[in-house]
Amino acid sequence: MKLLMLVIAFFSIIMGCSPGEKPKSENEEGSNQQWTTGVALYSFNRFPFVESLDKAKKAGVDYIEGFSFHKLGEDFRNRSIMELSDGQLARMKAMVEEKGLHMRSMYAEVESKADWKQLIAVANALKLEFLVGEPEPTHWDFLNELAGEHDIQIAIHQHAKGQSRYWHPDSVLVALEGRDHFGVCGDLGHWVRSGLDPVESMKKLEGRIISVHAKDLDEFGNIEANDVRIGSGVIDYKAVIEELERQSFSGPVYIEAEHNWEDNLESVRFGVDYIRQLRDD
């Protein structure tokens, strides 16, 4: 027995932890898992799927979010994700892996219960962790149960005031109440369009934020505000990052660029680098 304890102690020292203590992973700082910076492929919605993957890779990320209405190009007969066969979905998944990328989620633009069922089947085929969307209230309970059955999460997204029932955090909280498989995708830009402080909005939704859509705007409280390169607009990203760290957020922050659609790779890459630099300061 003494010999066994000596062996355990020896290997514990080598592993850098005491007996019974769980070693920290590369993605953990203390007890908090680090969040990741990725790219929303919607930034490259003018391009076929394989080209959007190439652009995401050039932006310097490993994590991406797809979107259900992406016209995928000639490789997929210009179909959208919802129209693919099982074989085509397997090919799509292989493409992502071949690029060294990870698709953790997808933005869902669907209307009916049948569409949600189909999209969750697609999510299972692609091994997604969560879907992002703005479901109808009549679908909340159905969707929460369905998500639970398939071990996937639903992240409530917000478009701007007048464009979405979820524009205000209070409305999102109503959808979250009593639904364990619902969470939040916080869209910083749309909060700003609606005249809401992104940091205060995140505080209201603390503990339920699964992911973040990061963009920047040239004006606060204007529905028609223009999308600009991250760091050149009105959003205080230093304060945003401090709040994410305070909440021990561990999900993806997806960079979105919704301007200069035909050639916005530099804006996306700048946003990725800008967020990372702020985190390192």
C-alpha positions as CSV (number, residue, x, y, z in Angstrom):
1,M,0.0,0.0,0.0
2,K,2.8,2.4,0.9
3,L,4.5,1.7,-2.5
4,L,1.2,2.4,-4.3
5,M,0.8,5.8,-2.5
6,L,4.4,6.7,-3.4
7,V,3.7,5.9,-7.1
8,I,0.5,8.0,-7.0
9,A,2.3,10.9,-5.4
10,F,5.1,10.7,-7.8
11,F,2.9,10.9,-10.9
12,S,0.8,13.7,-9.3
13,I,3.9,15.8,-9.0
14,I,4.8,15.1,-12.6
15,M,1.3,16.1,-13.7
16,G,1.5,19.3,-11.7
17,C,-1.3,18.6,-9.3
18,S,-1.9,17.0,-5.9
19,P,-3.5,13.5,-5.6
20,G,-7.2,13.7,-6.4
21,E,-6.9,17.1,-8.1
22,K,-8.1,17.3,-11.7
23,P,-5.3,18.6,-14.1
24,K,-6.1,21.9,-15.9
25,S,-6.6,21.7,-19.6
26,E,-5.0,24.0,-22.2
27,N,-8.3,25.8,-22.5
28,E,-8.7,26.6,-18.8
29,E,-7.4,29.5,-16.8
30,G,-7.9,28.6,-13.2
31,S,-11.3,27.0,-13.0
32,N,-12.7,29.0,-15.9
33,Q,-12.7,27.7,-19.5
34,Q,-11.5,30.3,-22.0
35,W,-13.8,31.6,-24.6
36,T,-12.9,31.4,-28.3
37,T,-12.9,33.8,-31.2
38,G,-14.5,32.6,-34.4
39,V,-16.2,33.8,-37.6
40,A,-19.9,33.9,-38.6
41,L,-19.9,32.6,-42.2
42,Y,-22.8,35.0,-42.8
43,S,-19.9,37.6,-43.2
44,F,-19.1,35.7,-46.5
45,N,-22.6,35.0,-47.6
46,R,-21.9,36.1,-51.2
47,F,-19.5,33.2,-51.6
48,P,-19.8,29.4,-52.0
49,F,-19.4,27.3,-48.9
50,V,-15.8,26.2,-49.7
51,E,-14.7,29.7,-50.4
52,S,-16.3,30.9,-47.1
53,L,-14.3,28.3,-45.3
54,D,-11.1,29.5,-47.0
55,K,-11.8,33.0,-46.0
56,A,-12.5,32.0,-42.3
57,K,-9.2,30.1,-42.3
58,K,-7.4,33.2,-43.7
59,A,-9.0,35.3,-40.9
60,G,-7.0,33.2,-38.5
61,V,-9.8,31.3,-36.6
62,D,-10.6,27.6,-35.9
63,Y,-14.3,28.0,-35.1
64,I,-17.2,29.0,-37.4
65,E,-20.9,29.4,-37.4
66,G,-22.9,28.5,-40.5
67,F,-26.3,29.7,-41.6
68,S,-29.3,27.7,-42.9
69,F,-30.0,29.7,-46.0
70,H,-26.4,29.8,-47.3
71,K,-26.4,29.0,-51.0
72,L,-23.5,26.6,-51.0
73,G,-22.3,26.8,-54.5
74,E,-21.6,24.3,-57.4
75,D,-20.2,21.7,-55.0
76,F,-23.7,21.3,-53.7
77,R,-25.7,22.3,-56.8
78,N,-26.2,25.7,-55.2
79,R,-28.6,24.2,-52.6
80,S,-28.9,25.4,-49.1
81,I,-28.1,23.3,-46.0
82,M,-31.7,22.4,-45.5
83,E,-31.9,20.8,-49.0
84,L,-28.9,18.5,-48.7
85,S,-28.9,14.8,-48.7
86,D,-27.3,12.7,-45.9
87,G,-24.3,12.1,-48.3
88,Q,-24.0,15.8,-49.0
89,L,-24.1,16.7,-45.3
90,A,-21.3,14.2,-44.7
91,R,-19.3,15.8,-47.5
92,M,-19.9,19.2,-46.0
93,K,-18.7,18.1,-42.6
94,A,-15.6,16.5,-44.2
95,M,-14.9,19.9,-45.9
96,V,-14.9,21.7,-42.6
97,E,-12.6,19.1,-41.0
98,E,-10.2,19.2,-44.0
99,K,-9.8,22.9,-43.5
100,G,-8.9,22.3,-39.8
101,L,-12.1,24.2,-38.8
102,H,-14.9,23.4,-36.3
103,M,-18.5,24.3,-37.0
104,R,-20.1,24.6,-33.5
105,S,-23.3,26.2,-34.5
106,M,-25.6,27.4,-37.2
107,Y,-28.0,30.4,-37.5
108,A,-31.4,29.0,-38.2
109,E,-34.0,30.9,-40.4
110,V,-37.0,28.6,-40.1
111,E,-40.7,29.0,-39.5
112,S,-42.5,25.7,-38.8
113,K,-42.1,22.9,-36.4
114,A,-41.3,20.6,-39.3
115,D,-38.5,22.9,-40.3
116,W,-37.1,22.9,-36.7
117,K,-37.2,19.1,-36.7
118,Q,-35.4,19.0,-40.0
119,L,-32.8,21.5,-38.9
120,I,-32.0,19.6,-35.7
121,A,-31.6,16.5,-37.8
122,V,-29.1,18.5,-39.9
123,A,-27.4,19.7,-36.7
124,N,-27.0,16.1,-35.5
125,A,-25.5,15.1,-38.8
126,L,-23.0,18.0,-38.6
127,K,-22.3,17.4,-34.9
128,L,-23.3,20.9,-34.0
129,E,-23.5,22.0,-30.3
130,F,-26.3,24.6,-30.7
131,L,-28.6,26.4,-33.1
132,V,-29.1,30.2,-33.2
133,G,-32.5,31.7,-34.1
134,E,-35.7,33.5,-33.1
135,P,-38.4,30.9,-32.7
136,E,-42.1,31.7,-32.5
137,P,-43.5,31.6,-28.9
138,T,-45.9,28.8,-29.9
139,H,-42.8,26.7,-30.6
140,W,-40.9,27.3,-27.4
141,D,-42.0,24.3,-25.4
142,F,-41.9,22.0,-28.4
143,L,-38.4,23.2,-29.3
144,N,-37.1,23.0,-25.8
145,E,-38.3,19.4,-25.5
146,L,-36.9,18.5,-29.0
147,A,-33.5,20.1,-28.2
148,G,-33.4,18.1,-25.0
149,E,-34.1,14.8,-26.8
150,H,-31.2,15.5,-29.2
151,D,-28.7,17.0,-26.7
152,I,-28.5,20.4,-28.4
153,Q,-29.1,24.0,-27.3
154,I,-31.2,26.7,-28.8
155,A,-29.6,30.2,-28.5
156,I,-32.1,33.0,-28.8
157,H,-30.8,35.7,-31.2
158,Q,-31.9,39.4,-31.3
159,H,-32.5,41.6,-34.3
160,A,-33.1,45.3,-33.7
161,K,-36.2,46.9,-32.3
162,G,-39.1,46.7,-34.7
163,Q,-37.5,43.7,-36.5
164,S,-37.6,41.1,-33.7
165,R,-39.7,40.3,-30.7
166,Y,-36.4,39.5,-28.9
167,W,-34.8,42.9,-29.4
168,H,-34.9,43.6,-25.6
169,P,-33.3,41.3,-23.0
170,D,-36.5,41.3,-21.0
171,S,-38.3,39.6,-24.0
172,V,-35.5,37.0,-24.2
173,L,-35.8,36.2,-20.5
174,V,-39.5,35.4,-21.0
175,A,-38.5,32.7,-23.6
176,L,-35.8,31.4,-21.3
177,E,-38.0,30.9,-18.2
178,G,-38.4,27.2,-17.4
179,R,-36.6,26.1,-20.6
180,D,-33.3,24.5,-19.7
181,H,-32.2,23.9,-23.3
182,F,-32.6,27.6,-24.3
183,G,-29.9,30.1,-24.0
184,V,-28.8,33.4,-25.7
185,C,-26.8,34.5,-28.6
186,G,-26.1,38.1,-27.7
187,D,-25.9,40.3,-30.8
188,L,-23.9,43.4,-29.8
189,G,-24.7,45.4,-32.9
190,H,-28.4,44.9,-32.8
191,W,-28.6,45.9,-29.2
192,V,-26.8,49.2,-30.1
193,R,-29.2,49.7,-33.0
194,S,-32.1,49.4,-30.5
195,G,-30.5,52.0,-28.2
196,L,-29.4,49.4,-25.6
197,D,-26.0,49.2,-23.8
198,P,-24.5,45.8,-24.8
199,V,-22.8,45.4,-21.4
200,E,-26.0,46.1,-19.5
201,S,-27.8,43.7,-21.8
202,M,-25.3,41.0,-21.1
203,K,-25.6,41.5,-17.4
204,K,-29.4,41.0,-17.6
205,L,-28.8,37.7,-19.4
206,E,-25.9,36.5,-17.2
207,G,-25.5,32.8,-17.0
208,R,-27.5,32.0,-20.1
209,I,-25.3,33.5,-22.8
210,I,-24.1,30.7,-25.1
211,S,-22.5,32.8,-27.8
212,V,-21.9,36.4,-29.0
213,H,-22.2,38.0,-32.4
214,A,-19.5,40.8,-32.5
215,K,-19.9,43.6,-35.0
216,D,-19.6,47.4,-34.7
217,L,-21.8,50.4,-35.8
218,D,-21.2,54.0,-36.6
219,E,-24.2,55.3,-34.5
220,F,-26.0,54.4,-31.3
221,G,-29.8,54.1,-31.1
222,N,-30.3,54.3,-34.9
223,I,-32.0,51.4,-36.6
224,E,-30.4,52.5,-39.8
225,A,-26.9,52.7,-38.3
226,N,-24.1,51.5,-40.7
227,D,-22.0,48.4,-40.0
228,V,-18.3,49.4,-39.7
229,R,-15.0,47.6,-38.9
230,I,-14.8,46.4,-35.3
231,G,-13.0,49.0,-33.2
232,S,-13.9,52.0,-35.4
233,G,-17.5,52.3,-34.2
234,V,-19.4,53.1,-31.0
235,I,-19.2,49.8,-29.1
236,D,-16.8,49.8,-26.2
237,Y,-15.2,46.4,-26.8
238,K,-12.9,46.7,-23.8
239,A,-15.9,46.9,-21.5
240,V,-17.6,44.1,-23.4
241,I,-14.6,41.8,-22.9
242,E,-14.3,42.7,-19.3
243,E,-17.9,41.7,-18.8
244,L,-17.5,38.4,-20.6
245,E,-14.5,37.7,-18.4
246,R,-16.5,38.7,-15.3
247,Q,-19.2,36.2,-16.2
248,S,-16.6,33.5,-16.9
249,F,-18.1,33.2,-20.4
250,S,-16.7,30.1,-22.2
251,G,-18.5,30.1,-25.5
252,P,-17.6,31.4,-29.0
253,V,-17.5,35.1,-29.9
254,Y,-18.2,35.2,-33.7
255,I,-16.9,38.1,-35.7
256,E,-19.4,39.5,-38.2
257,A,-18.7,42.0,-40.9
258,E,-21.9,43.2,-42.7
259,H,-20.4,45.8,-45.0
260,N,-18.2,45.7,-48.1
261,W,-19.8,42.3,-48.9
262,E,-17.7,41.5,-51.9
263,D,-14.4,42.0,-50.2
264,N,-14.7,42.0,-46.4
265,L,-12.0,39.5,-45.4
266,E,-9.7,42.3,-44.1
267,S,-12.5,43.6,-41.9
268,V,-13.2,40.2,-40.5
269,R,-9.5,39.5,-39.9
270,F,-9.0,42.9,-38.3
271,G,-12.0,42.1,-36.0
272,V,-10.4,38.8,-35.0
273,D,-7.1,40.4,-34.2
274,Y,-8.6,43.4,-32.4
275,I,-10.6,41.2,-30.0
276,R,-7.6,39.0,-29.3
277,Q,-5.3,42.0,-28.7
278,L,-7.8,43.5,-26.2
279,R,-7.9,40.2,-24.4
280,D,-4.1,40.1,-24.1
281,D,-3.8,43.6,-22.8
